[in-house]
Amino acid sequence: MDLIHGERPSLIILDGELPDFNSLAIIRALRSEEYSDSTPVILMGSNMREEDVLIGLEVGADLCLLETFHPQVFVARVRSLLRRSETLKVR
């Protein structure tokens, strides 16, 4: 969280299985903070189940990715989230 506060990234990608951290708690904390509540968050994990995806989306992740995915599709999704978040900031 200190790194996120210090850097104020345009997009956050979290591993669903961070050692020593609860990714869902991080997302909840971000969504409760005014300056980061609109920052896009992607939650990823190779061992995530459908229930984990639902919970991730409900706590505020913008996208949850399971297992493997095509790198170009991932880049396209990141660009889409960044475009959408930039549009929200302009309003």
N, C-alpha and C positions, 0 to 999 in steps of 0.2 A: 504494500500500500504506500510506503514511503516513496518508492520509485515512481509509482503512478502519480502521486501528488507532486513530486519534484519535476517530472518530465511533461506531465499533461499530454499524453499521447492522443493522436487522432483516432486510434483504433487499438483495442486490447484483445489479445488472443491468449486464452487461458487453457491450460491442460486440465482436464477434469479430475486428474489424479495427482495433483501437486503434493509432493512430500512435505509434511509439516504445515500445510495450509489447506483450508477448505475453500475450494473455488466458488461454491455457491454463496458462502459468507462474503467473499470478496465482491461478487456481483451485487449482492444485497447492499453492501456498504456503498458501492459506487452509485447505485440507483438512489440512495438516500442523500447523496451530496449534490448540491445545486450545480456546481461547475462540471461534474462528470456524469450527470444523470442522462445526458444524451450521447455520450461517447459510445460508439458501437462496440459490442463485446461478442467475441466468438468463443464458444466453449467447445473444446475438442477432446476426444478420448478414444483409445482403441478398445477399451473395455466398457464403454458406456452402453447402457440398455435403453430401450424405448422409454422406460420410466424416468431415466436420468435426463433424457432429452426433454420430456415434458416438464420436469421440475426445473431444469435449466432455463427453459423459455418462460416459465411462470415467475421465476425470481428476477428475470430481466435480461437474459442473454438474447441477442438479436439473431444468433444463428448457432445451432449445435450440430457438430459433424461427428458421425460415427465412423469408426474403423478407417479404411483407406478411401481416398478420393483422388480424382484427377487434378494434378497441380494447376492446370489452366482453368479448370472450373473454380478452384479455390481462389485464384487471383481475380477472376471475374466477379465472384461473390464479394471479395474484399473491396474491389472498386465500386461495386454497387452500394455497399454499406457506406463507404466514404462519400459517395455522391449524395446519398440521402441525408447523411449527417451534415454535410456542408449546406444543403438546401435548408435544413432546419435552423442552422445558425444564422443564415441570412435573413430569415423571417423575423 
